[in-house]
């Protein structure tokens, strides 16, 4: 007894029913992968992988992970299941997404370990020297102690950013419910970052359009988003030739727009697509020197995605950088008329 083709077509995975060496039925996905004329063809012509063909010939339930089916290097999990004495069901499960996720996880662990190992090695080296009482000069001892404190703070910031990123990802499917005044949070963030701006000799101005309705959001996450963007602009957008950062909040139809702009050194075009990757830095040494962890824009990206918003980063070397975040207004705020 075979399976009706209409039922097979309801599945997203490629499915084939094989009778002996002959393909009796194939769903739409299987035909797209293996060829539109595979029905009634020899299975050995459609699937040329010897290990898979061997499993089919054994006529027992079995599973195997392979690559190279359908003239691609895509990884597949192949499931072979007898239907009756004559027919076998072949299911191909695409493992490309799972493999990509695993590679991302491995890369993330490696990058996080590297980022933590660097300050930890410095701390251990200086601490061991101080413990052995090898440094007699008080000025040098104070310098060593200051370095240990700075590197410890850097490690703590990396750990806090990693934990924050983990919390954001764990809530990515939970809809925010708080009413948030984006303009008020932007002004508050500028006040909170006044000390950093002063150290960088940077002037930060805020321009908030009047009568902007509140958005539905997670207050703590939006605060973090704004803080990260303004802090980045202060750290990397203020230099000897330009010391101004502009923060603007305005309404664009059914969205509220936050724009953070500086006139600093700017970013080369080849770096822009990767800026929101975890631990990606345009200049690693400069980023560490200015207190960056390489996670700020990754956090911003995930917060924007959770809030169903959009993020755009535009930059011109020598002319500065503009980061734009659009967040949707509630439906009742976008309704026209009474």
Phi and psi in degrees as GROMACS dihedral restraints (atoms count N, CA, C in turn):
[ dihedral_restraints ]
;  ai    aj    ak    al  type     phi  dphi    fc
    3     4     5     6     1   -91.8    20    10
    4     5     6     7     1   178.8    20    10
    6     7     8     9     1  -108.9    20    10
    7     8     9    10     1   130.4    20    10
    9    10    11    12     1   -57.2    20    10
   10    11    12    13     1   141.1    20    10
   12    13    14    15     1   -62.0    20    10
   13    14    15    16     1   -31.5    20    10
   15    16    17    18     1   -63.6    20    10
   16    17    18    19     1   -34.4    20    10
   18    19    20    21     1   -71.6    20    10
   19    20    21    22     1   -42.4    20    10
   21    22    23    24     1   -61.7    20    10
   22    23    24    25     1   -36.6    20    10
   24    25    26    27     1   -66.9    20    10
   25    26    27    28     1   -17.2    20    10
   27    28    29    30     1   -76.2    20    10
   28    29    30    31     1   -13.0    20    10
   30    31    32    33     1   -92.8    20    10
   31    32    33    34     1   145.7    20    10
   33    34    35    36     1   -81.7    20    10
   34    35    36    37     1   -22.3    20    10
   36    37    38    39     1   -84.4    20    10
   37    38    39    40     1   148.4    20    10
   39    40    41    42     1   -62.1    20    10
   40    41    42    43     1   128.6    20    10
   42    43    44    45     1  -129.7    20    10
   43    44    45    46     1   138.0    20    10
   45    46    47    48     1  -133.9    20    10
   46    47    48    49     1   143.9    20    10
   48    49    50    51     1  -108.6    20    10
   49    50    51    52     1   122.9    20    10
   51    52    53    54     1  -114.7    20    10
   52    53    54    55     1   131.9    20    10
   54    55    56    57     1  -115.8    20    10
   55    56    57    58     1   109.2    20    10
   57    58    59    60     1    66.0    20    10
   58    59    60    61     1  -118.0    20    10
   60    61    62    63     1  -104.4    20    10
   61    62    63    64     1     4.5    20    10
   63    64    65    66     1  -105.8    20    10
   64    65    66    67     1   135.5    20    10
   66    67    68    69     1   -79.7    20    10
   67    68    69    70     1   114.5    20    10
   69    70    71    72     1   -85.2    20    10
   70    71    72    73     1   -40.9    20    10
   72    73    74    75     1  -147.0    20    10
   73    74    75    76     1   148.2    20    10
   75    76    77    78     1  -146.0    20    10
   76    77    78    79     1   138.5    20    10
   78    79    80    81     1   -80.1    20    10
   79    80    81    82     1   176.6    20    10
   81    82    83    84     1   -60.0    20    10
   82    83    84    85     1   -41.8    20    10
   84    85    86    87     1   -64.2    20    10
   85    86    87    88     1   -41.0    20    10
   87    88    89    90     1   -64.7    20    10
   88    89    90    91     1   -40.8    20    10
   90    91    92    93     1   -67.5    20    10
   91    92    93    94     1   -35.8    20    10
   93    94    95    96     1   -64.1    20    10
   94    95    96    97     1   -34.3    20    10
   96    97    98    99     1   -80.6    20    10
   97    98    99   100     1   -45.2    20    10
   99   100   101   102     1  -104.8    20    10
  100   101   102   103     1   -12.0    20    10
  102   103   104   105     1   126.8    20    10
  103   104   105   106     1   142.3    20    10
  105   106   107   108     1   -71.7    20    10
  106   107   108   109     1   -16.5    20    10
  108   109   110   111     1  -109.3    20    10
  109   110   111   112     1    26.4    20    10
  111   112   113   114     1   -77.8    20    10
  112   113   114   115     1   -22.0    20    10
  114   115   116   117     1   -64.1    20    10
  115   116   117   118     1   131.7    20    10
  117   118   119   120     1    76.0    20    10
  118   119   120   121     1     1.1    20    10
  120   121   122   123     1   -87.8    20    10
  121   122   123   124     1   165.8    20    10
  123   124   125   126     1   -72.2    20    10
  124   125   126   127     1   132.7    20    10
  126   127   128   129     1   -60.4    20    10
  127   128   129   130     1   -28.1    20    10
  129   130   131   132     1   -70.9    20    10
  130   131   132   133     1   -18.0    20    10
  132   133   134   135     1   -88.1    20    10
  133   134   135   136     1   -26.8    20    10
  135   136   137   138     1   -85.7    20    10
  136   137   138   139     1   -46.2    20    10
  138   139   140   141     1  -113.9    20    10
  139   140   141   142     1   107.2    20    10
  141   142   143   144     1   -96.5    20    10
  142   143   144   145     1    12.7    20    10
  144   145   146   147     1   -84.9    20    10
  145   146   147   148     1   119.9    20    10
  147   148   149   150     1   -62.7    20    10
  148   149   150   151     1   -36.5    20    10
  150   151   152   153     1   -68.0    20    10
  151   152   153   154     1   -39.1    20    10
  153   154   155   156     1   -67.2    20    10
  154   155   156   157     1   -44.0    20    10
  156   157   158   159     1   -62.1    20    10
  157   158   159   160     1   -35.6    20    10
  159   160   161   162     1   -64.8    20    10
  160   161   162   163     1   -41.4    20    10
  162   163   164   165     1   -62.9    20    10
  163   164   165   166     1   -40.7    20    10
  165   166   167   168     1   -64.0    20    10
  166   167   168   169     1   -40.5    20    10
  168   169   170   171     1   -65.5    20    10
  169   170   171   172     1   -28.8    20    10
  171   172   173   174     1   -72.6    20    10
  172   173   174   175     1   -21.2    20    10
  174   175   176   177     1    60.0    20    10
  175   176   177   178     1    31.5    20    10
  177   178   179   180     1  -120.3    20    10
  178   179   180   181     1   159.4    20    10
  180   181   182   183     1   -65.8    20    10
  181   182   183   184     1   130.2    20    10
  183   184   185   186     1  -160.2    20    10
  184   185   186   187     1   161.8    20    10
  186   187   188   189     1  -139.4    20    10
  187   188   189   190     1   150.4    20    10
  189   190   191   192     1  -157.0    20    10
  190   191   192   193     1   148.1    20    10
  192   193   194   195     1  -103.3    20    10
  193   194   195   196     1   125.9    20    10
  195   196   197   198     1  -141.8    20    10
  196   197   198   199     1   170.6    20    10
  198   199   200   201     1  -131.2    20    10
  199   200   201   202     1   156.7    20    10
  201   202   203   204     1   100.4    20    10
  202   203   204   205     1    13.8    20    10
  204   205   206   207     1   -89.1    20    10
  205   206   207   208     1   136.7    20    10
  207   208   209   210     1    76.2    20    10
  208   209   210   211     1    29.8    20    10
  210   211   212   213     1    59.9    20    10
  211   212   213   214     1    29.1    20    10
  213   214   215   216     1  -132.3    20    10
  214   215   216   217     1   164.0    20    10
  216   217   218   219     1   -92.7    20    10
  217   218   219   220     1    13.6    20    10
  219   220   221   222     1   -64.4    20    10
  220   221   222   223     1   137.7    20    10
  222   223   224   225     1   -79.3    20    10
  223   224   225   226     1   139.0    20    10
  225   226   227   228     1  -128.8    20    10
  226   227   228   229     1   145.8    20    10
  228   229   230   231     1  -105.1    20    10
  229   230   231   232     1   112.3    20    10
  231   232   233   234     1   -99.4    20    10
  232   233   234   235     1   127.1    20    10
  234   235   236   237     1  -115.8    20    10
  235   236   237   238     1   122.6    20    10
  237   238   239   240     1  -110.5    20    10
  238   239   240   241     1   123.8    20    10
  240   241   242   243     1  -137.8    20    10
  241   242   243   244     1   122.3    20    10
  243   244   245   246     1   -65.0    20    10
  244   245   246   247     1   137.8    20    10
  246   247   248   249     1   -95.2    20    10
  247   248   249   250     1   -46.0    20    10
  249   250   251   252     1  -153.4    20    10
  250   251   252   253     1  -162.0    20    10
  252   253   254   255     1   -65.8    20    10
  253   254   255   256     1   -23.3    20    10
  255   256   257   258     1  -108.8    20    10
  256   257   258   259     1   -31.1    20    10
  258   259   260   261     1  -111.5    20    10
  259   260   261   262     1   145.2    20    10
  261   262   263   264     1  -124.0    20    10
  262   263   264   265     1   139.6    20    10
  264   265   266   267     1  -100.3    20    10
  265   266   267   268     1   125.7    20    10
  267   268   269   270     1  -111.3    20    10
  268   269   270   271     1   121.6    20    10
  270   271   272   273     1  -118.2    20    10
  271   272   273   274     1   130.6    20    10
  273   274   275   276     1  -110.6    20    10
  274   275   276   277     1   114.9    20    10
  276   277   278   279     1  -102.7    20    10
  277   278   279   280     1   119.0    20    10
  279   280   281   282     1   -69.4    20    10
  280   281   282   283     1   121.1    20    10
  282   283   284   285     1  -104.5    20    10
  283   284   285   286     1     9.7    20    10
  285   286   287   288     1   -61.8    20    10
  286   287   288   289     1   -45.3    20    10
  288   289   290   291     1   -64.3    20    10
  289   290   291   292     1   -41.3    20    10
  291   292   293   294     1   -65.3    20    10
  292   293   294   295     1   -40.0    20    10
  294   295   296   297     1   -65.1    20    10
  295   296   297   298     1   -40.9    20    10
  297   298   299   300     1   -64.0    20    10
  298   299   300   301     1   -41.0    20    10
  300   301   302   303     1   -64.6    20    10
  301   302   303   304     1   -38.8    20    10
  303   304   305   306     1   -66.7    20    10
  304   305   306   307     1   -40.2    20    10
  306   307   308   309     1   -63.3    20    10
  307   308   309   310     1   -40.1    20    10
  309   310   311   312     1   -63.1    20    10
  310   311   312   313     1   -40.7    20    10
  312   313   314   315     1   -64.0    20    10
  313   314   315   316     1   -45.0    20    10
  315   316   317   318     1   -63.7    20    10
  316   317   318   319     1   -43.6    20    10
  318   319   320   321     1   -63.3    20    10
  319   320   321   322     1   -39.5    20    10
  321   322   323   324     1   -64.3    20    10
  322   323   324   325     1   -45.4    20    10
  324   325   326   327     1   -61.4    20    10
  325   326   327   328     1   -42.8    20    10
  327   328   329   330     1   -63.7    20    10
  328   329   330   331     1   -44.4    20    10
  330   331   332   333     1   -65.9    20    10
  331   332   333   334     1   -43.0    20    10
  333   334   335   336     1   -63.0    20    10
  334   335   336   337     1   -41.9    20    10
  336   337   338   339     1   -61.7    20    10
  337   338   339   340     1   -41.9    20    10
  339   340   341   342     1   -64.2    20    10
  340   341   342   343     1   -44.6    20    10
  342   343   344   345     1   -63.3    20    10
  343   344   345   346     1   -35.3    20    10
  345   346   347   348     1   -81.4    20    10
  346   347   348   349     1   -30.9    20    10
  348   349   350   351     1   -66.2    20    10
  349   350   351   352     1   -36.7    20    10
  351   352   353   354     1   -61.8    20    10
  352   353   354   355     1   -54.4    20    10
  354   355   356   357     1   -67.4    20    10
  355   356   357   358     1   -32.3    20    10
  357   358   359   360     1   -64.0    20    10
  358   359   360   361     1   -40.0    20    10
  360   361   362   363     1   -63.0    20    10
  361   362   363   364     1   -39.7    20    10
  363   364   365   366     1   -63.9    20    10
  364   365   366   367     1   -45.9    20    10
  366   367   368   369     1   -60.0    20    10
  367   368   369   370     1   -47.1    20    10
  369   370   371   372     1   -63.0    20    10
  370   371   372   373     1   -43.4    20    10
  372   373   374   375     1   -62.4    20    10
  373   374   375   376     1   -47.1    20    10
  375   376   377   378     1   -68.6    20    10
  376   377   378   379     1   -39.9    20    10
  378   379   380   381     1   -64.7    20    10
  379   380   381   382     1   -41.8    20    10
  381   382   383   384     1   -63.2    20    10
  382   383   384   385     1   -39.3    20    10
  384   385   386   387     1   -64.1    20    10
  385   386   387   388     1   -43.3    20    10
  387   388   389   390     1   -67.6    20    10
  388   389   390   391     1   -38.4    20    10
  390   391   392   393     1   -64.8    20    10
  391   392   393   394     1   -33.0    20    10
  393   394   395   396     1   -81.1    20    10
  394   395   396   397     1     0.0    20    10
  396   397   398   399     1    57.0    20    10
  397   398   399   400     1    35.2    20    10
  399   400   401   402     1   -82.2    20    10
  400   401   402   403     1   -15.0    20    10
  402   403   404   405     1  -107.9    20    10
  403   404   405   406     1   110.4    20    10
  405   406   407   408     1   -89.5    20    10
  406   407   408   409     1   -31.1    20    10
  408   409   410   411     1   -68.9    20    10
  409   410   411   412     1   126.3    20    10
  411   412   413   414     1   -64.1    20    10
  412   413   414   415     1   -38.4    20    10
  414   415   416   417     1   -63.1    20    10
  415   416   417   418     1   -41.3    20    10
  417   418   419   420     1   -68.9    20    10
  418   419   420   421     1   -37.5    20    10
  420   421   422   423     1   -63.7    20    10
  421   422   423   424     1   -41.5    20    10
  423   424   425   426     1   -63.4    20    10
  424   425   426   427     1   -38.3    20    10
  426   427   428   429     1   -63.2    20    10
  427   428   429   430     1   -44.1    20    10
  429   430   431   432     1   -61.7    20    10
  430   431   432   433     1   -45.1    20    10
  432   433   434   435     1   -63.3    20    10
  433   434   435   436     1   -39.0    20    10
  435   436   437   438     1   -63.5    20    10
  436   437   438   439     1   -41.9    20    10
  438   439   440   441     1   -63.6    20    10
  439   440   441   442     1   -42.4    20    10
  441   442   443   444     1   -60.9    20    10
  442   443   444   445     1   -43.2    20    10
  444   445   446   447     1   -63.3    20    10
  445   446   447   448     1   -44.3    20    10
  447   448   449   450     1   -63.2    20    10
  448   449   450   451     1   -44.0    20    10
  450   451   452   453     1   -69.0    20    10
  451   452   453   454     1   -33.2    20    10
  453   454   455   456     1   -65.5    20    10
  454   455   456   457     1   -42.1    20    10
  456   457   458   459     1   -63.3    20    10
  457   458   459   460     1   -37.7    20    10
  459   460   461   462     1   -64.2    20    10
  460   461   462   463     1   -44.4    20    10
  462   463   464   465     1   -61.5    20    10
  463   464   465   466     1   -43.2    20    10
  465   466   467   468     1   -61.5    20    10
  466   467   468   469     1   -40.6    20    10
  468   469   470   471     1   -65.2    20    10
  469   470   471   472     1   -40.1    20    10
  471   472   473   474     1   -61.9    20    10
  472   473   474   475     1   -45.8    20    10
  474   475   476   477     1   -63.2    20    10
  475   476   477   478     1   -42.9    20    10
  477   478   479   480     1   -63.8    20    10
  478   479   480   481     1   -40.5    20    10
  480   481   482   483     1   -65.2    20    10
  481   482   483   484     1   -39.8    20    10
  483   484   485   486     1   -63.9    20    10
  484   485   486   487     1   -42.7    20    10
  486   487   488   489     1   -65.7    20    10
  487   488   489   490     1   -39.9    20    10
  489   490   491   492     1   -63.1    20    10
  490   491   492   493     1   -42.1    20    10
  492   493   494   495     1   -63.3    20    10
  493   494   495   496     1   -39.9    20    10
  495   496   497   498     1   -63.9    20    10
  496   497   498   499     1   -41.1    20    10
  498   499   500   501     1   -64.9    20    10
  499   500   501   502     1   -41.6    20    10
  501   502   503   504     1   -61.4    20    10
  502   503   504   505     1   -44.8    20    10
  504   505   506   507     1   -65.8    20    10
  505   506   507   508     1   -35.2    20    10
  507   508   509   510     1   -69.5    20    10
  508   509   510   511     1   -21.9    20    10
  510   511   512   513     1  -104.4    20    10
  511   512   513   514     1    12.8    20    10
  513   514   515   516     1   -65.7    20    10
  514   515   516   517     1   -22.1    20    10
  516   517   518   519     1  -100.9    20    10
  517   518   519   520     1     5.4    20    10
  519   520   521   522     1   -99.1    20    10
  520   521   522   523     1   120.1    20    10
  522   523   524   525     1   -70.1    20    10
  523   524   525   526     1   130.0    20    10
  525   526   527   528     1   -63.7    20    10
  526   527   528   529     1   151.4    20    10
  528   529   530   531     1  -129.8    20    10
  529   530   531   532     1    -7.0    20    10
  531   532   533   534     1   -83.9    20    10
  532   533   534   535     1   152.7    20    10
  534   535   536   537     1   -92.6    20    10
  535   536   537   538     1   122.5    20    10
  537   538   539   540     1  -125.2    20    10
  538   539   540   541     1   130.2    20    10
  540   541   542   543     1   -90.9    20    10
  541   542   543   544     1   101.3    20    10
  543   544   545   546     1   -63.3    20    10
  544   545   546   547     1   -38.3    20    10
  546   547   548   549     1   -63.8    20    10
  547   548   549   550     1   -43.0    20    10
  549   550   551   552     1   -64.4    20    10
  550   551   552   553     1   -39.8    20    10
  552   553   554   555     1   -66.8    20    10
  553   554   555   556     1   -36.3    20    10
  555   556   557   558     1   -63.9    20    10
  556   557   558   559     1   -44.6    20    10
  558   559   560   561     1   -64.3    20    10
  559   560   561   562     1   -39.2    20    10
  561   562   563   564     1   -65.4    20    10
  562   563   564   565     1   -39.4    20    10
  564   565   566   567     1   -63.0    20    10
  565   566   567   568     1   -40.5    20    10
  567   568   569   570     1   -62.0    20    10
  568   569   570   571     1   -41.3    20    10
  570   571   572   573     1   -63.0    20    10
  571   572   573   574     1   -42.7    20    10
  573   574   575   576     1   -65.4    20    10
  574   575   576   577     1   -29.0    20    10
  576   577   578   579     1   -97.6    20    10
  577   578   579   580     1    13.8    20    10
  579   580   581   582     1   -61.2    20    10
  580   581   582   583     1   -39.2    20    10
  582   583   584   585     1   -64.7    20    10
  583   584   585   586     1   -43.8    20    10
  585   586   587   588     1   -61.8    20    10
  586   587   588   589     1   -43.1    20    10
  588   589   590   591     1   -62.4    20    10
  589   590   591   592     1   -38.3    20    10
  591   592   593   594     1   -65.8    20    10
  592   593   594   595     1   -41.5    20    10
  594   595   596   597     1   -63.3    20    10
  595   596   597   598     1   -32.6    20    10
  597   598   599   600     1   -91.6    20    10
  598   599   600   601     1     4.2    20    10
  600   601   602   603     1    54.1    20    10
  601   602   603   604     1    45.9    20    10
  603   604   605   606     1  -115.3    20    10
  604   605   606   607     1   137.2    20    10
  606   607   608   609     1  -103.4    20    10
  607   608   609   610     1   122.2    20    10
  609   610   611   612     1  -112.6    20    10
  610   611   612   613     1   125.1    20    10
  612   613   614   615     1  -114.7    20    10
  613   614   615   616     1   148.7    20    10
  615   616   617   618     1  -123.6    20    10
  616   617   618   619     1   130.6    20    10
  618   619   620   621     1  -127.0    20    10
  619   620   621   622     1   109.8    20    10
  621   622   623   624     1  -113.6    20    10
  622   623   624   625     1   122.3    20    10
  624   625   626   627     1   -65.2    20    10
  625   626   627   628     1   143.4    20    10
  627   628   629   630     1   -76.4    20    10
  628   629   630   631     1   155.7    20    10
  630   631   632   633     1    60.1    20    10
  631   632   633   634     1    38.8    20    10
  633   634   635   636     1   -86.8    20    10
  634   635   636   637     1   124.5    20    10
  636   637   638   639     1   -65.0    20    10
  637   638   639   640     1   154.9    20    10
  639   640   641   642     1   -69.5    20    10
  640   641   642   643     1   150.5    20    10
  642   643   644   645     1   -95.3    20    10
  643   644   645   646     1   160.8    20    10
  645   646   647   648     1   -91.9    20    10
  646   647   648   649     1   114.9    20    10
  648   649   650   651     1  -156.1    20    10
  649   650   651   652     1   175.5    20    10
  651   652   653   654     1   -95.1    20    10
  652   653   654   655     1   110.9    20    10
  654   655   656   657     1   -56.5    20    10
  655   656   657   658     1   -48.0    20    10
  657   658   659   660     1   -61.7    20    10
  658   659   660   661     1   -39.8    20    10
  660   661   662   663     1   -71.1    20    10
  661   662   663   664     1   -39.1    20    10
  663   664   665   666     1   -67.0    20    10
  664   665   666   667     1   -37.4    20    10
  666   667   668   669     1   -59.1    20    10
  667   668   669   670     1   -44.3    20    10
  669   670   671   672     1   -65.3    20    10
  670   671   672   673     1   -41.2    20    10
  672   673   674   675     1   -58.4    20    10
  673   674   675   676     1   -49.9    20    10
  675   676   677   678     1   -64.9    20    10
  676   677   678   679     1   -44.8    20    10
  678   679   680   681     1   -57.5    20    10
  679   680   681   682     1   -45.2    20    10
  681   682   683   684     1   -62.6    20    10
  682   683   684   685     1   -43.4    20    10
  684   685   686   687     1   -68.1    20    10
  685   686   687   688     1   -43.9    20    10
  687   688   689   690     1   -70.1    20    10
  688   689   690   691     1   -40.8    20    10
  690   691   692   693     1   -61.9    20    10
  691   692   693   694     1   -40.7    20    10
  693   694   695   696     1   -60.7    20    10
  694   695   696   697     1   -44.5    20    10
  696   697   698   699     1   -62.8    20    10
  697   698   699   700     1   -38.9    20    10
  699   700   701   702     1   -68.2    20    10
  700   701   702   703     1   -44.0    20    10
  702   703   704   705     1   -67.6    20    10
  703   704   705   706     1   -43.2    20    10
  705   706   707   708     1  -110.9    20    10
  706   707   708   709     1   -11.3    20    10
  708   709   710   711     1  -103.7    20    10
  709   710   711   712     1    -4.6    20    10
  711   712   713   714     1  -107.6    20    10
  712   713   714   715     1   124.9    20    10
  714   715   716   717     1  -142.2    20    10
  715   716   717   718     1  -168.8    20    10
  717   718   719   720     1   -64.9    20    10
  718   719   720   721     1   -31.2    20    10
  720   721   722   723     1   -91.6    20    10
  721   722   723   724     1   -19.5    20    10
  723   724   725   726     1  -147.1    20    10
  724   725   726   727     1   128.1    20    10
  726   727   728   729     1  -130.2    20    10
  727   728   729   730     1    28.9    20    10
  729   730   731   732     1  -114.8    20    10
  730   731   732   733     1   135.0    20    10
  732   733   734   735     1  -124.8    20    10
  733   734   735   736     1   131.0    20    10
  735   736   737   738     1  -113.5    20    10
  736   737   738   739     1   129.9    20    10
  738   739   740   741     1  -116.7    20    10
  739   740   741   742     1   123.9    20    10
  741   742   743   744     1  -126.8    20    10
  742   743   744   745     1   136.6    20    10
  744   745   746   747     1  -126.5    20    10
  745   746   747   748     1   123.6    20    10
  747   748   749   750     1  -147.7    20    10
  748   749   750   751     1   166.0    20    10
  750   751   752   753     1   -99.0    20    10
  751   752   753   754     1   132.5    20    10
  753   754   755   756     1  -122.8    20    10
  754   755   756   757     1    94.9    20    10
  756   757   758   759     1    53.7    20    10
  757   758   759   760     1  -110.9    20    10
  759   760   761   762     1   -97.0    20    10
  760   761   762   763     1    21.5    20    10
  762   763   764   765     1  -137.3    20    10
  763   764   765   766     1   158.0    20    10
  765   766   767   768     1  -107.5    20    10
  766   767   768   769     1   131.1    20    10
  768   769   770   771     1  -110.0    20    10
  769   770   771   772     1   130.9    20    10
  771   772   773   774     1  -110.6    20    10
  772   773   774   775     1   126.3    20    10
  774   775   776   777     1  -124.0    20    10
  775   776   777   778     1   127.5    20    10
  777   778   779   780     1  -118.9    20    10
  778   779   780   781     1   118.3    20    10
  780   781   782   783     1  -128.1    20    10
  781   782   783   784     1   139.1    20    10
  783   784   785   786     1  -130.6    20    10
  784   785   786   787     1   169.4    20    10
  786   787   788   789     1  -120.8    20    10
  787   788   789   790     1    37.6    20    10
  789   790   791   792     1   -83.0    20    10
  790   791   792   793     1  -148.8    20    10
  792   793   794   795     1   -69.4    20    10
  793   794   795   796     1   -23.2    20    10
  795   796   797   798     1    77.0    20    10
  796   797   798   799     1   178.9    20    10
  798   799   800   801     1  -130.9    20    10
  799   800   801   802     1   135.6    20    10
  801   802   803   804     1   -65.3    20    10
  802   803   804   805     1   146.4    20    10
  804   805   806   807     1   -56.1    20    10
  805   806   807   808     1   -34.9    20    10
  807   808   809   810     1   -67.2    20    10
  808   809   810   811     1   -18.1    20    10
  810   811   812   813     1   -88.5    20    10
  811   812   813   814     1   -22.6    20    10
  813   814   815   816     1   -57.1    20    10
  814   815   816   817     1   -43.9    20    10
  816   817   818   819     1   -64.5    20    10
  817   818   819   820     1   -18.5    20    10
  819   820   821   822     1  -106.6    20    10
  820   821   822   823     1     3.3    20    10
  822   823   824   825     1   -62.6    20    10
  823   824   825   826     1   -28.6    20    10
  825   826   827   828     1   -91.9    20    10
  826   827   828   829     1     5.4    20    10
  828   829   830   831     1   -74.2    20    10
  829   830   831   832     1   145.6    20    10
  831   832   833   834     1   -64.2    20    10
  832   833   834   835     1   130.0    20    10
  834   835   836   837     1    69.4    20    10
  835   836   837   838     1     9.0    20    10
  837   838   839   840     1   -79.3    20    10
  838   839   840   841     1   131.8    20    10
  840   841   842   843     1  -132.8    20    10
  841   842   843   844     1   138.3    20    10
  843   844   845   846     1   -66.8    20    10
  844   845   846   847     1   -43.3    20    10
  846   847   848   849     1  -136.3    20    10
  847   848   849   850     1    99.6    20    10
  849   850   851   852     1   -60.3    20    10
  850   851   852   853     1   -44.1    20    10
  852   853   854   855     1   -63.6    20    10
  853   854   855   856     1   -43.7    20    10
  855   856   857   858     1   -66.1    20    10
  856   857   858   859     1   -38.7    20    10
  858   859   860   861     1   -62.8    20    10
  859   860   861   862     1   -46.0    20    10
  861   862   863   864     1   -65.0    20    10
  862   863   864   865     1   -39.6    20    10
  864   865   866   867     1   -60.8    20    10
  865   866   867   868     1   -35.0    20    10
  867   868   869   870     1   -92.9    20    10
  868   869   870   871     1     4.4    20    10
  870   871   872   873     1    91.8    20    10
  871   872   873   874     1    12.4    20    10
  873   874   875   876     1   -81.0    20    10
  874   875   876   877     1   148.6    20    10
  876   877   878   879     1  -104.2    20    10
  877   878   879   880     1    -9.9    20    10
  879   880   881   882     1    81.7    20    10
  880   881   882   883     1     8.9    20    10
  882   883   884   885     1  -115.9    20    10
  883   884   885   886     1    -8.0    20    10
  885   886   887   888     1   -57.8    20    10
  886   887   888   889     1   -50.0    20    10
  888   889   890   891     1   -75.1    20    10
  889   890   891   892     1   -26.7    20    10
  891   892   893   894     1   -64.5    20    10
  892   893   894   895     1   -41.1    20    10
  894   895   896   897     1   -63.4    20    10
  895   896   897   898     1   -45.4    20    10
  897   898   899   900     1   -57.3    20    10
  898   899   900   901     1   -46.2    20    10
  900   901   902   903     1   -58.0    20    10
  901   902   903   904     1   -46.6    20    10
  903   904   905   906     1   -68.2    20    10
  904   905   906   907     1   -36.0    20    10
  906   907   908   909     1   -65.4    20    10
  907   908   909   910     1   -44.0    20    10
  909   910   911   912     1   -61.2    20    10
  910   911   912   913     1   -43.5    20    10
  912   913   914   915     1   -63.4    20    10
  913   914   915   916     1   -40.8    20    10
  915   916   917   918     1   -62.9    20    10
  916   917   918   919     1   -33.7    20    10
  918   919   920   921     1   -91.0    20    10
  919   920   921   922     1    11.1    20    10
  921   922   923   924     1    57.7    20    10
  922   923   924   925     1    37.4    20    10
  924   925   926   927     1  -104.3    20    10
  925   926   927   928     1  -170.0    20    10
  927   928   929   930     1  -130.2    20    10
  928   929   930   931     1   149.4    20    10
  930   931   932   933     1  -127.3    20    10
  931   932   933   934     1   130.9    20    10
  933   934   935   936     1  -133.8    20    10
  934   935   936   937     1   131.2    20    10
  936   937   938   939     1  -120.5    20    10
  937   938   939   940     1   117.0    20    10
  939   940   941   942     1  -120.1    20    10
  940   941   942   943     1   135.0    20    10
  942   943   944   945     1  -152.1    20    10
  943   944   945   946     1   147.7    20    10
  945   946   947   948     1  -130.4    20    10
  946   947   948   949     1   123.1    20    10
  948   949   950   951     1   -53.5    20    10
  949   950   951   952     1   127.7    20    10
  951   952   953   954     1    85.1    20    10
  952   953   954   955     1    -7.3    20    10
  954   955   956   957     1  -124.4    20    10
  955   956   957   958     1    -2.5    20    10
  957   958   959   960     1   103.4    20    10
  958   959   960   961     1  -176.5    20    10
  960   961   962   963     1  -133.6    20    10
  961   962   963   964     1   142.5    20    10
  963   964   965   966     1  -127.8    20    10
  964   965   966   967     1   122.0    20    10
  966   967   968   969     1  -110.1    20    10
  967   968   969   970     1   126.3    20    10
  969   970   971   972     1  -120.7    20    10
  970   971   972   973     1   127.6    20    10
  972   973   974   975     1  -121.1    20    10
  973   974   975   976     1   123.6    20    10
  975   976   977   978     1  -108.4    20    10
  976   977   978   979     1   126.4    20    10
  978   979   980   981     1  -121.7    20    10
  979   980   981   982     1   136.4    20    10
  981   982   983   984     1   -71.4    20    10
  982   983   984   985     1   143.6    20    10
  984   985   986   987     1   -82.8    20    10
  985   986   987   988     1   154.2    20    10
  987   988   989   990     1   -60.3    20    10
  988   989   990   991     1   155.0    20    10
  990   991   992   993     1   -60.8    20    10
  991   992   993   994     1   -36.4    20    10
  993   994   995   996     1   -68.9    20    10
  994   995   996   997     1   -22.5    20    10
  996   997   998   999     1   -81.7    20    10
  997   998   999  1000     1   -18.8    20    10
  999  1000  1001  1002     1  -100.2    20    10
 1000  1001  1002  1003     1    -2.0    20    10
 1002  1003  1004  1005     1   -72.6    20    10
 1003  1004  1005  1006     1   136.2    20    10
 1005  1006  1007  1008     1   -98.8    20    10
 1006  1007  1008  1009     1   135.1    20    10
 1008  1009  1010  1011     1    92.1    20    10
 1009  1010  1011  1012     1   178.4    20    10
